[in-house]
Amino acid sequence: MERAVIIGSGNLAEALARAVAKSGLKLVQIFARNAARGQQVAALAATQWTADSARLAEADIYLIAVSDRAVAEAAASLPIPAGAVVAHTAGSVPLEALPGQPVRRAVFYPLQTFTKGREVDFSQIPVFLETDDEALRPELEAFPRRLSRTVI
């Protein structure tokens, strides 16, 4: 997994965008409904931004970094390509909130509180993963290991 799209423009989306951009992975796009904030996060990570689901970029992993109550709606409303990984970042939302086949699903939960405008050392933040696809696990674990020293 090399190419990522981050869905959302909040504090976690900003921190993830900065971390992915610095990691050597390819952050291909920020997808966010809030135009001003989406453009701001995209500029911080030197990537593209869109609010148009028809223009959603192709990626290996789609990280849904929206409020807990918006996870299922965001996942259901986006045209995620078959075979891609879709992962949400909400610790209180079950994996089942994401659609299953044809996408591979996961939870990607960084154990940290994030503040707008504050850059963090993502390598120090533990990331918890969950998936119901055992074949996906090694590939899934490789992605956050490029961002964090601790992946559980």
ROZAMAR-85334 format. One line per field, with one value per residue: residue number from 1; x, y, z of N, C-alpha, C in turn; chain; residue in three letters. Coordinates in Angstrom, 1 decimal. Example, Ala and Ser with C-alpha at 12.3 -4.5 7.8 and 13.67 -1.06 7.14 Angstrom:
BEGIN
i	(1	2);
n_c1	(13.2	12.8);
n_c2	(-5.7	-2.2);
n_c3	(7.8	7.1);
ca_c1	(12.3	13.7);
ca_c2	(-4.5	-1.1);
ca_c3	(7.8	7.1);
c_c1	(13.2	12.9);
c_c2	(-3.3	0.0);
c_c3	(7.8	7.9);
ch	(A	A);
aa	(ALA	SER);
This chain:
BEGIN
i	(1	2	3	4	5	6	7	8	9	10	11	12	13	14	15	16	17	18	19	20	21	22	23	24	25	26	27	28	29	30	31	32	33	34	35	36	37	38	39	40	41	42	43	44	45	46	47	48	49	50	51	52	53	54	55	56	57	58	59	60	61	62	63	64	65	66	67	68	69	70	71	72	73	74	75	76	77	78	79	80	81	82	83	84	85	86	87	88	89	90	91	92	93	94	95	96	97	98	99	100	101	102	103	104	105	106	107	108	109	110	111	112	113	114	115	116	117	118	119	120	121	122	123	124	125	126	127	128	129	130	131	132	133	134	135	136	137	138	139	140	141	142	143	144	145	146	147	148	149	150	151	152);
n_c1	(0.8	0.8	-0.4	-2.5	-5.7	-7.1	-10.0	-11.8	-11.3	-10.6	-9.0	-7.5	-7.4	-5.8	-3.3	-2.8	-2.5	-0.2	1.7	1.6	2.4	5.1	6.2	7.1	5.3	2.6	0.5	-2.4	-4.7	-6.9	-10.1	-12.9	-15.7	-15.9	-14.8	-12.9	-11.4	-10.6	-9.0	-7.0	-5.8	-4.9	-3.0	-1.2	-0.1	0.8	-0.8	-3.6	-7.0	-10.5	-14.1	-15.9	-17.4	-17.3	-14.8	-13.1	-9.9	-7.9	-6.7	-4.7	-5.4	-8.1	-8.5	-10.8	-11.3	-13.3	-15.9	-17.1	-19.9	-20.3	-19.0	-20.1	-21.9	-20.1	-18.5	-20.4	-21.2	-19.2	-17.4	-15.6	-13.1	-13.3	-11.5	-9.8	-8.6	-10.5	-10.5	-11.5	-11.0	-12.1	-12.3	-14.5	-16.2	-17.5	-15.9	-17.7	-19.3	-18.3	-18.7	-18.5	-17.2	-17.1	-14.8	-11.9	-11.9	-11.0	-10.0	-8.2	-6.7	-5.3	-3.9	-4.3	-4.9	-5.7	-4.8	-5.8	-3.6	-1.3	1.6	2.5	4.7	4.3	5.5	5.7	3.2	1.0	-0.6	-3.6	-4.9	-7.5	-9.0	-11.1	-10.2	-7.9	-6.0	-5.4	-4.0	-1.0	-0.3	-1.8	-0.7	1.8	1.5	0.9	3.2	5.0	4.5	4.4	6.1	4.9	2.7	-0.3);
n_c2	(-1.2	2.0	4.3	6.8	8.1	10.6	11.0	13.6	16.5	17.4	17.6	15.2	14.3	16.3	15.8	13.2	13.6	15.2	13.4	11.2	12.5	13.1	10.6	9.1	7.6	7.9	10.5	11.1	12.6	14.8	14.4	16.3	17.8	20.4	23.1	25.2	24.3	21.8	22.5	23.8	21.8	20.1	21.8	21.9	19.4	19.3	18.3	17.3	18.4	17.6	17.9	16.6	13.7	12.3	12.8	11.5	10.3	7.5	5.1	3.0	2.8	4.1	6.4	7.1	9.8	11.2	12.5	10.3	9.7	10.1	8.2	5.8	6.9	8.4	6.3	4.8	6.6	7.1	6.4	3.9	2.1	-1.3	-3.8	-2.0	-0.8	0.3	2.2	3.2	5.8	5.9	5.2	4.4	3.2	0.3	-2.1	-3.2	-1.0	-0.2	-0.9	-4.2	-6.5	-5.2	-4.1	-4.0	-4.0	-2.0	-1.0	1.8	3.1	5.8	6.3	9.0	12.4	15.0	18.3	21.1	22.6	22.0	20.4	17.0	14.4	11.7	9.2	8.5	7.9	5.4	3.0	1.4	-1.5	-3.1	-5.8	-7.9	-9.5	-11.8	-12.3	-9.7	-8.6	-8.6	-6.7	-4.5	-3.9	-3.0	-0.5	1.5	1.1	2.6	5.1	5.1	3.9	2.1	-0.4	-2.0);
n_c3	(0.0	-1.1	-2.0	-0.8	0.2	2.1	3.9	5.0	7.1	9.5	12.8	13.2	10.5	9.4	10.9	10.1	7.3	7.2	8.3	6.5	4.2	4.8	5.1	2.9	1.6	-0.7	-0.7	-2.3	-2.3	-0.6	0.5	1.2	2.6	3.6	2.1	2.6	4.7	3.8	1.6	3.0	4.6	2.5	1.3	3.4	3.2	0.7	-1.5	-3.5	-3.4	-3.1	-3.2	-4.5	-5.1	-7.5	-8.4	-6.9	-6.1	-7.3	-5.1	-2.9	-0.3	1.7	4.0	6.4	8.2	9.9	12.0	14.5	14.3	11.6	10.1	8.9	7.0	5.4	4.4	2.9	1.0	-0.8	-3.9	-3.5	-5.0	-6.1	-4.3	-3.0	0.1	2.8	5.6	8.8	11.3	13.9	17.2	18.6	16.9	15.4	13.2	11.5	10.6	8.3	4.7	3.4	1.2	-2.1	-1.2	1.0	4.5	7.4	10.7	11.7	14.1	15.7	18.8	20.3	21.1	18.9	17.8	16.0	13.7	15.2	14.9	15.1	16.3	14.6	14.6	17.3	18.1	19.1	17.0	16.5	15.0	13.2	11.4	9.5	7.7	7.3	5.3	4.5	6.6	6.9	4.8	5.5	8.1	7.3	6.3	8.4	9.8	8.5	9.4	12.2	15.2	16.8	16.3	16.8);
ca_c1	(0.0	1.6	-1.2	-3.6	-6.6	-7.7	-11.4	-12.0	-10.4	-10.5	-7.7	-6.9	-7.1	-4.6	-2.2	-2.5	-2.0	1.2	2.5	1.7	3.2	6.5	6.6	7.5	4.1	2.0	-0.9	-2.8	-5.8	-7.8	-11.5	-13.5	-16.9	-15.6	-13.9	-11.8	-10.5	-10.0	-7.9	-5.9	-5.2	-4.2	-1.9	-0.2	0.5	1.2	-1.5	-4.8	-8.3	-11.8	-15.3	-16.7	-17.1	-17.0	-13.4	-12.3	-8.7	-7.7	-5.7	-4.7	-6.1	-8.9	-8.6	-11.9	-11.0	-14.4	-16.5	-17.6	-21.2	-20.3	-18.2	-20.9	-22.4	-19.0	-18.1	-21.4	-21.5	-18.1	-17.2	-14.4	-12.9	-13.2	-10.2	-9.1	-8.8	-11.2	-10.3	-11.9	-10.1	-12.9	-12.1	-15.7	-17.1	-17.1	-15.5	-18.9	-19.8	-17.8	-19.2	-17.5	-16.9	-15.8	-13.6	-11.3	-12.1	-10.2	-10.0	-6.9	-7.0	-4.2	-4.2	-3.8	-5.7	-5.0	-5.1	-5.7	-2.4	-0.2	2.3	2.9	5.6	3.4	6.2	5.5	1.8	0.6	-1.7	-4.3	-5.5	-8.4	-9.5	-11.7	-9.6	-6.6	-5.0	-5.0	-3.3	0.4	-0.2	-2.4	0.3	3.0	1.2	1.1	4.6	5.8	4.1	4.5	7.0	4.1	1.5	-0.8);
ca_c2	(0.0	3.2	5.5	7.0	9.3	10.9	11.6	14.4	17.7	17.8	17.6	13.9	14.3	17.1	15.1	12.1	14.1	15.6	12.2	10.4	13.2	13.0	9.2	8.5	7.1	8.9	11.1	11.5	13.5	15.0	14.5	16.9	18.6	21.7	23.5	26.0	23.5	20.8	23.1	24.1	20.5	19.7	22.6	21.5	18.1	19.4	17.3	17.8	18.4	17.7	17.7	16.0	12.2	11.8	13.1	10.8	9.7	6.1	4.8	1.7	2.8	5.3	6.6	7.9	10.5	12.0	12.3	9.0	9.5	10.3	7.2	4.9	7.7	8.7	5.1	4.4	7.6	7.3	5.3	3.3	1.0	-2.7	-4.3	-1.1	-0.9	1.4	2.1	4.4	6.1	6.1	4.1	3.9	2.7	-1.0	-2.4	-3.4	0.2	-0.1	-1.9	-5.3	-6.8	-5.6	-3.4	-4.7	-3.0	-2.1	0.2	2.4	4.0	6.3	6.6	10.3	13.6	15.9	19.7	21.8	23.5	21.5	19.2	16.0	13.3	10.5	8.0	8.3	7.6	4.0	2.9	0.1	-2.0	-4.3	-6.2	-9.2	-10.2	-12.2	-12.1	-8.3	-8.1	-8.1	-5.5	-3.5	-3.5	-2.4	0.9	2.4	1.0	3.7	6.3	4.9	2.8	1.1	-0.8	-3.1);
ca_c3	(0.0	-1.2	-2.4	0.2	0.2	3.4	3.8	6.2	7.1	10.9	13.4	12.8	9.1	9.3	11.4	9.2	6.0	7.4	8.5	5.3	3.2	5.2	5.2	1.7	1.0	-1.7	-0.4	-3.6	-2.3	0.6	0.2	2.4	2.2	4.0	1.1	3.1	5.6	2.9	0.8	3.9	4.9	1.3	1.2	4.4	2.8	-0.7	-2.3	-4.1	-2.6	-3.8	-2.4	-5.6	-5.1	-8.8	-8.7	-5.9	-6.7	-7.1	-4.1	-2.3	1.0	1.9	5.5	6.8	9.4	10.1	13.3	14.7	13.8	10.1	9.5	8.0	5.9	4.5	3.7	2.0	-0.1	-1.7	-4.8	-3.3	-6.0	-5.7	-4.0	-2.2	1.6	3.4	7.0	9.6	12.4	15.0	18.2	19.2	15.9	15.0	11.9	10.7	10.1	6.9	3.8	3.2	-0.2	-2.8	-0.6	2.2	5.5	8.6	11.6	11.8	15.2	16.4	20.2	20.5	20.8	17.9	17.9	14.8	13.6	16.0	14.2	16.0	15.8	14.4	14.9	18.7	18.4	18.8	16.0	16.7	13.7	13.2	10.1	9.5	6.5	7.7	4.2	4.4	7.8	6.7	4.0	6.3	9.1	6.7	6.0	9.6	10.3	7.8	10.1	13.7	15.7	17.5	15.6	17.6);
c_c1	(0.9	0.8	-2.4	-4.4	-7.1	-9.0	-11.7	-11.0	-10.3	-9.1	-6.9	-6.5	-5.9	-3.3	-1.8	-1.9	-0.5	2.1	2.7	2.6	4.7	7.0	7.2	6.4	3.5	0.6	-1.4	-4.0	-6.4	-9.2	-12.3	-14.7	-16.6	-14.5	-12.7	-10.8	-9.9	-8.8	-6.7	-5.1	-4.4	-3.0	-0.8	0.6	0.9	0.5	-2.8	-6.0	-9.5	-12.9	-16.3	-16.4	-16.9	-15.5	-12.5	-11.1	-8.6	-6.5	-5.7	-5.5	-6.8	-9.1	-9.7	-11.7	-12.1	-14.9	-17.1	-19.0	-21.3	-19.6	-19.0	-21.4	-21.3	-18.6	-19.1	-21.6	-20.4	-17.9	-15.8	-14.2	-12.8	-11.7	-9.4	-9.4	-9.5	-11.1	-10.8	-11.0	-10.8	-12.8	-13.4	-16.7	-16.6	-16.7	-16.7	-19.6	-19.4	-18.4	-18.1	-17.2	-17.7	-14.6	-13.1	-11.4	-11.2	-10.5	-8.5	-7.0	-5.7	-4.6	-3.6	-4.9	-5.0	-5.6	-4.9	-4.4	-1.2	0.4	2.8	4.0	4.8	4.2	6.1	4.1	1.5	-0.6	-2.3	-5.0	-6.5	-8.9	-10.2	-11.2	-8.1	-5.5	-4.6	-4.1	-1.8	0.5	-0.7	-1.4	1.4	2.7	1.4	2.5	5.5	5.5	4.5	5.4	6.2	2.8	1.0	-2.1);
c_c2	(1.2	4.4	5.6	8.2	9.4	11.6	12.3	15.6	18.2	17.6	16.3	13.8	15.1	16.4	13.9	12.5	14.5	14.4	11.4	11.2	13.1	11.6	8.5	7.7	8.3	9.3	11.7	12.5	13.6	15.1	15.1	17.8	20.1	22.3	24.3	25.1	22.4	21.3	23.4	22.9	20.0	20.5	22.3	20.3	18.1	18.3	18.0	17.6	18.3	17.4	16.9	14.5	11.6	12.0	12.4	10.1	8.2	5.9	3.4	1.6	4.2	5.4	7.6	8.5	11.6	11.8	10.9	8.8	9.6	9.2	6.4	5.6	8.0	7.4	4.7	5.3	7.7	6.1	4.7	2.1	-0.4	-3.1	-3.3	-1.3	0.4	1.2	3.4	4.6	6.3	4.9	3.6	3.3	1.3	-1.1	-2.6	-2.2	0.5	-1.2	-3.0	-5.4	-5.8	-4.9	-4.2	-3.6	-3.2	-0.9	0.5	3.5	4.5	6.8	7.9	11.3	14.5	17.3	20.4	22.7	23.0	20.2	18.3	15.0	12.0	9.2	7.6	7.9	6.2	4.0	1.5	-0.2	-3.1	-4.5	-7.6	-10.0	-10.5	-12.1	-10.7	-7.9	-7.7	-6.8	-4.3	-3.0	-2.8	-0.9	1.8	2.2	2.0	5.0	6.2	3.8	1.7	0.8	-2.1	-3.6);
c_c3	(0.0	-1.4	-1.4	-0.1	1.6	3.2	5.1	6.2	8.6	11.5	13.1	11.4	8.8	9.7	10.5	7.8	6.1	7.5	7.2	4.3	3.5	5.2	4.0	1.0	0.1	-1.2	-1.6	-3.5	-0.8	0.0	1.4	1.9	2.6	3.1	1.7	3.9	4.7	2.1	1.8	4.3	3.7	1.1	2.2	4.0	1.4	-1.6	-2.8	-3.2	-3.5	-2.8	-3.3	-5.6	-6.4	-9.2	-7.6	-6.6	-6.4	-6.1	-3.7	-1.0	1.1	3.4	5.8	8.1	9.6	11.5	13.3	14.1	12.3	9.4	8.5	6.8	4.9	3.7	2.6	0.8	-1.1	-2.6	-4.6	-4.3	-5.4	-5.4	-3.2	-0.7	2.0	4.9	7.7	10.8	13.8	16.0	18.7	18.2	15.4	13.5	11.0	10.2	8.7	6.0	3.7	1.7	-1.1	-2.2	0.6	3.3	6.7	9.5	11.8	12.9	15.9	17.8	20.6	20.4	19.9	18.0	16.5	14.8	14.4	15.3	15.3	15.4	15.7	14.8	16.4	19.1	18.1	17.9	16.2	15.4	14.0	11.8	10.3	8.3	6.9	6.6	4.1	5.5	7.5	5.9	4.8	7.4	8.5	6.5	7.3	10.1	9.6	8.5	11.6	14.0	16.4	16.8	16.3	16.9);
ch	(A	A	A	A	A	A	A	A	A	A	A	A	A	A	A	A	A	A	A	A	A	A	A	A	A	A	A	A	A	A	A	A	A	A	A	A	A	A	A	A	A	A	A	A	A	A	A	A	A	A	A	A	A	A	A	A	A	A	A	A	A	A	A	A	A	A	A	A	A	A	A	A	A	A	A	A	A	A	A	A	A	A	A	A	A	A	A	A	A	A	A	A	A	A	A	A	A	A	A	A	A	A	A	A	A	A	A	A	A	A	A	A	A	A	A	A	A	A	A	A	A	A	A	A	A	A	A	A	A	A	A	A	A	A	A	A	A	A	A	A	A	A	A	A	A	A	A	A	A	A	A	A);
aa	(MET	GLU	ARG	ALA	VAL	ILE	ILE	GLY	SER	GLY	ASN	LEU	ALA	GLU	ALA	LEU	ALA	ARG	ALA	VAL	ALA	LYS	SER	GLY	LEU	LYS	LEU	VAL	GLN	ILE	PHE	ALA	ARG	ASN	ALA	ALA	ARG	GLY	GLN	GLN	VAL	ALA	ALA	LEU	ALA	ALA	THR	GLN	TRP	THR	ALA	ASP	SER	ALA	ARG	LEU	ALA	GLU	ALA	ASP	ILE	TYR	LEU	ILE	ALA	VAL	SER	ASP	ARG	ALA	VAL	ALA	GLU	ALA	ALA	ALA	SER	LEU	PRO	ILE	PRO	ALA	GLY	ALA	VAL	VAL	ALA	HIS	THR	ALA	GLY	SER	VAL	PRO	LEU	GLU	ALA	LEU	PRO	GLY	GLN	PRO	VAL	ARG	ARG	ALA	VAL	PHE	TYR	PRO	LEU	GLN	THR	PHE	THR	LYS	GLY	ARG	GLU	VAL	ASP	PHE	SER	GLN	ILE	PRO	VAL	PHE	LEU	GLU	THR	ASP	ASP	GLU	ALA	LEU	ARG	PRO	GLU	LEU	GLU	ALA	PHE	PRO	ARG	ARG	LEU	SER	ARG	THR	VAL	ILE);
